[in-house]
Amino acid sequence: MRRRLLFAAPLLLALAGCQNGQVPNLFGPSRAHTFPIFFTEDSALLGANAQGIITMAADAAKADANARVVVRGFAAPDTGTAAFNRALSEARARAVADALISKGIPTSRVAIQPRGEVSFEMFPTESRRVEIHIGG
């Protein structure tokens, strides 16, 4: 128990110092971050949960103005043709990239990489996603 408290103490101290709902950057500006966003089947629509994640990603990108922002779109192979899933992965990535741009991230910093179909390991929702990579 004592070890767990010693391990968690720096994190708890940092979180106690949060102000205005902002979480401090514990890892410095050059640390890479990944933000996953999940979609429903055959959809590229952003829900409320996605908007919150996009806001966090935009804040992380603004904290490191030199970091690359890569938006990778994916689709599940169990629906539609390979061409349909490639287009769907691109539409998902485009929707997320547009949302990041609307939150103040310059277009020149945002790269879109549609990946098309990817297999899932446990749940189909794993494949129906976009990953926002910042830095690294």
N, C-alpha and C positions, 0 to 999 in steps of 0.2 A: 504494500500500500504506500509506503514511504517513497519508494522509487517512482511510482506513478505520479505522486504529487510533485516530486522534484522535476520530473519530465514535463509535466503540464504547467508548472509555475511560470515559465517565460511566456507561454501562450496566454495564460490567464491575465498576466500583468499587461500584456500588449492589448488584449481585448478590453481590459478595464479602462485603458486610455483612449478608447474610441470616442470620437466627438461627432455630433451631427449625423450619426448613423454611418459614418465612414469607417471602414475597417482598415487599419494601418497596413502598409505594404511591408511584411516581415522579411521578405526575401530580396529586396532591392529592385531597382528598375530593370535589370537585365534578365531577370528570371522569366522563363517561358511559362505561359498559362494556356490551358485548354478549357473551353467552355462548350459542353455538349447541349444541343437542343434537339428534342425528339418531336416527331410529327406523327399524325394519324395516317393510316393507309391511303395511298394515292392522293396525298394532299401536300401543298406547300404553304398552307396558311399558318400564320404565326398566332399562337394563343397568348393569353395573359402571362403564363409561366415563361414562355419564350421571350416576351418583352422584358421581363425582369432579368433574365440571363443576359440578354443583349445589352441592357443598361450596365450590368456589372462588367461585361467584356469591354464596352466602350470606355468605362472609367479606367479599366486596366490599361487600355491602349493609350488613353490620354496621359496617364501617369508616366509612360515611357514613349515620348514622341518619336523616338528613333526605331521603335520596334515594328517589325513587319506584322501585318494582320492578314492571315490566310484563312479563308472560309472554304471548307471542304464539305461537299454535299454527297450523301449516300442514299441508296434505295435498296429495298429488299428484293431478292430475286424471285420471290414466290408470287408476285403479281405483275402482269404485263410482260411485254417483250423487252429484250435488252435495250432496244432503241428508246422505248417508252421510259424505262427506268433511268436511262442516261439523261433524258430530257427532264425527268422529275428531279433527279439529283441536282441538275443545274438550276432548275426553278427554285428549289429549296435554298441552295447556296445564294442565289441572286436575291431572294426575299430577305435573307439574313444580312447580306452585304448592304442592301439598300437601307435596312433599318439601322445598321451601324453608321452609315453615311449620314442619315437623318439625325443621328445623335452627335454629329460633329467630327467624325473621323474622315479625314480627307480621302477622296476617291483614289488618289495616287498611292495611298498606303494599303488599300484593300485589294487582295488578289483572290479570285474565285477559282476553285479547283473541283469541278464535278467529277466524282469517282464512279458514278453509275452503280451497278449492282454489287453488293457485298453480302456474303453469307453471314448469318448470325450464329452465335454459339448456344445461347439459352432462350432468348426471347426475340421474336420478330422485330420488336421496337428498336433493338440494337442497330438494325440496318437502316431504319427509317430515321435518319438523323443528319444534322449538320454539326461539324466541329469548328469552332472558332479558335485558331491558334494565334497567340500573340507572343512575339519575341522568339528567341531560340533559333 
